[in-house]
Structure formats: structure tokens, C-alpha cells
Amino acid sequence: MSKDNFETAFPFADERFSFFGMTVRDYFAAKAMQPIYENYTAYAEEAGYDENWITAIALDSYAMADAMLEARK
């Protein structure tokens, strides 16, 4: 499964409109982000924040999502 997979989470359709939902990769990244954020901020309170800490959390979240997609194969 590649990062470009467009499998969706939470698609919705009725007689008036349809919504394809977010990608499964985005869903997995969003679920992984909170514990990654909490762990980083707990660490950073003692060690100090890196100037790119927000980007690092996003990258780590998508790395976890990619690992989760790979595990589904």
C-alpha cells in the first residue's frame, strides 16, 4: 500500500450529496499524533523545545501512519 493510496475512512453518501472522507493514512496519522505530542511536550518541558518541534510531530505522526498501513498488508 503506497502513501498515495486513496482508500478513505468514514465515507458518507445520501440522496443529496456524498463525502469521500479522509484518507486512511490521514486518519492513522491523526490518531497517532496525540500521544506523540504528549510524549514530546513532556520531554520538552525538561529538555527544551526544538525550533522545529511542530514539524517533527507531524513527520513522526505520518511515519507511524505509514508503518500502520504497511502492517495491514
ZATORDREN-743931 format. One record per residue: residue in three letters; y, z, x negated of N, C-alpha, C in turn. Coordinates in steps of 0.02 Angstrom, whole numbers, plus 50000, padded with zeros to 5 digits. Layout:
AlaYZXYZXYZX/...
This chain:
Met499415000049957500005000050000500625000049955/Ser501044995249963501634994849921502214998549952/Lys502734999749911503335002949936503674998749989/Asp503524992249990503824987750037503444987350103/Asn502944991550111502564991650173503034993750230/Phe502994990150284503444991550340503094995050398/Glu502544998450382502215002450433502715007750457/Thr502745008950521503255013450547502975019850576/Ala503395024950576503235031350608503665031950670/Phe503385034250724503745035450786504055029250819/Pro503675023750823503955018050860503995019850934/Phe504445016550969504555017951040504745011551075/Ala504485010551134504675004751174504615006551248/Asp505075003951287505015004351360505264997751388/Glu505374997451452505574991051483506274988851463/Arg506684993351437507374991551420507484989951346/Phe507164993551301507284992351230506694994951189/Ser506704993251125506184995751080506514998151016/Phe506205002950985506435005750922505825005950876/Phe505875002850819505295002350775505155008750736/Gly505625013350735505525019650699505685018950625/Met505615024550590505725024450518505085022450484/Thr505135020350421504525018650385504135024950371/Val503485024250363503065029950346503295032850278/Arg503485028450232503725030750167504345035250175/Asp504815033150217505415037250229505225043850262/Tyr504755043650309504535049850342504225054650292/Phe503775052050249503465056350199503995059250151/Ala504465055050131504995057450085505415062950118/Ala505565062050181505965067150217505575073750222/Lys504925073350235504515079450239504455082950171/Ala504435079050118504365081850050505035084650025/Met505585082150050506245083850023506415091250029/Gln506285094450085506495101350094506185106050043/Pro505525106050033505255110649982505485108849911/Ile505585102449897505835100449831506545103149823/Tyr506955102449874507645105049873507645112649864/Glu507235116049902507205123449898506985125749828/Asn506475122549800506245124349733506785123049681/Tyr507125117249687507635115649638508225120449642/Thr508465121949702509035126349707508875133449685/Ala508265135649698508065142349673508075142449597/Tyr507825137149566507835136649493508545135949467/Ala508945131849499509625130349476510085136349481/Glu509955140949527510375146849533510355150949468/Glu509805150649433509735154249370509905149949310/Ala509675143749310509745139449252510365135049254/Gly510675134249311511245129849319511045123149347/Tyr511505120149382511375113649414511495108049366/Asp511045103049367511135096949329511655092749367/Glu512025088749332512545084849366512255079649415/Asn511645077549405511335072549449510785075749492/Trp510885081949511510355085549546510175082449614/Ile510665079849649510525076849714510095070549707/Thr510265066349660509875060349647509165062249625/Ala509095067349584508435069449561508005071749620/Ile508295075249667507915077449726507685071349767/Ala508125066549776507945060549813507385056749778/Leu507445055949712506935052349675506265056049677/Asp506275062549670505655066449675505345066049744/Ser505765065849795505515065349864505155058749875/Tyr505455053349851505125046749858504525046149812/Ala504525049349755503925049349712503345052749748/Met503485058249782502975061649821502745057249878/Ala503205053949912503025049449967502575043849942/Asp502735040949885502325035649856501625038149840/Ala501575044349814500925047249800500525048349864/Met500875050349917500535051349981500295044750009/Leu500685039450002500465032850025499855030549985/Glu499865031649921499305029749878498675033549898/Ala498755039949914498175044049933497865041649999/Arg498245038250040497985035750104497525029750097/Lys497535026550039497135020450030496395021950035/
